[in-house]
Each structure stands twice: as C-alpha cells, then as structure tokens.
C-alpha cells in the first residue's frame, strides 16, 4: 500500500509537466475529433444501456409489481366469501402451460400503464371483450412480448390443441387453442370480434383471444392465438388445478 | 472530454477513480429511473394491442 502511495506521488510529480507539453502538440482539429469520438462511444453505451433497461430491468420491475398485485388478489379471494367480483385488482389468472410462464394476472384494460405492470389486460376498446362467464362472446387479452414482464413472450410456442386455462375465484375455464395467426396488421381489430371470423369460426361461442406484438423485439405486426371453451370446473377447497395444469 | 473531466477531479488516482465510479453509477441511475421510462413510450418497440390506428387508444 505504501509503495502504491509512493508511486502515486511520483506520478503526480511527473504528471503535470507532461500534460502541458503534450497539449500544444495536438491541433484543434485533433481535439475536436477526439471529443466527437468520445461522444459517439457515449451514445453507443447509452443505447446498450437502453437495451439492458428494456429487456431486463423492466421485467424485474414488472414481475415484482405483478407478484404484489397477484398476491393481493389471492388474499382477497381467500378472505371473502361469495360476493361481487372485484375488477379493479384483477379478475383472475391466465395459465398457458405451453408458454412456461406460470400464472399471469388479468386486469381490466389494455393501456400501456396497465400492461407495464407485468399483467395481461382484457380489451375495453376498440372491441369490448366478453368475460369468460358470459354465455357468448370473445374474451380478448393483450400482454407484452418483451420487457415489462414479457408475459406473452413465448406465444409462438402455443399450438393448436394446447390448453389455455383461466382461473377465477371459483371457476377454472379450460380453453383449447384451435387457431393461430402468426402475423397480422396492428390495425386488424376484427380479430377481437365476438365471432372472430378469421379464425374460421362462424357461430357465436365462448372464445378466448390472446394478442401480442411480433416479431420479437418490435411492434410491427400482431400475433394472435384463438381458443374455444372446452369445459369449466368448479374450484375446490384446495384449489386443485385442472388436469391440464398438472 | 473524459480526459478533461479526469484532470478536473480532485485527489490522487484512487480518489479520482472512486469519484468516477460514483458519477457513472449516478448517471446510470438517472437513465434507468427517469430518462428511459420517459423515452420508451416514444419509441415504437412495445405496442402490443390491435387498434384503429393513430387515433385509437394504445
């Protein structure tokens, strides 16, 4: 340590005279180019940091927030007997085994603010989503593909025949995927229709629509997955999941 | 630019290195806490919903 201090002092002793002698040698142009180069390096570092922020840090924040809100819903369910559904905290949890992402809290609305908390939102506009317990209609959801929890990141792993389960306080809604649309325009709001014709269905029924952006890391197009209700199961005292989730 | 900052920091090399580290961390914090959350919605990377175009809600 003492040795380092000594070296340091030496550096400082020899340092200052060296600096002025070096400086006049450099032209103004060279100095300007050096500053410009440093600015470019800085810009590169900031962009790299932005990627880290988008793909990692927002996930950390969103997962933390989603966990907190999810726990609140579960606590709420445990405390309360039969009663009105609380739509503010979230209406239930989505389980898609083929996406390997556990449970996703579902809340009302698809605003950036809502979805950034690492949840899925059901559409209120441009086409109002039906609720799973409605007799007919399309339960339409959106969630992030990357960043902010990236809850639908693996939507491309969902294939026809895969189960999609929605869990409310007292019912498991078991859907089966029957159609996917790997790429569509972001203005294609017809995919949210009560009877989504593009999926091939013509008659009213109980559908579910998952939507997110594609290709990964961009927002150029939308990826759609459609499912149809297969059956419902009452939630028992232990909340035993349906066989699809076991 | 960085050379200029380095020359104007007080103390010996160790102190300067420490101050530099603190400055870098402070800048990263400001970027993550304020700048990036502000910039993100302005960039077209994270719109996931279908809507009716510019007039529609996101």
Interface residues (C-beta under 8 A of the other chain):
Chain A: X8 X11 X12 X19 X34 X35 X38 X39 X46 X49 X50 X53 X54 X57 X58 X110 X111 X112 X115 X123 X125 X126 X142 X143 X144 X145 X146 X147 X148 X152 X184 X185 X186 X187 X188 X189 X191 X192 X211 X212 X213 X217 X218 X219 X222
Chain B: X1 X2 X3 X7 X12 X13 X14 X28 X31 X32 X36 X39 X40 X41 X44 X45 X46 X47 X48 X49 X50 X51 X52 X53 X56 X57 X58
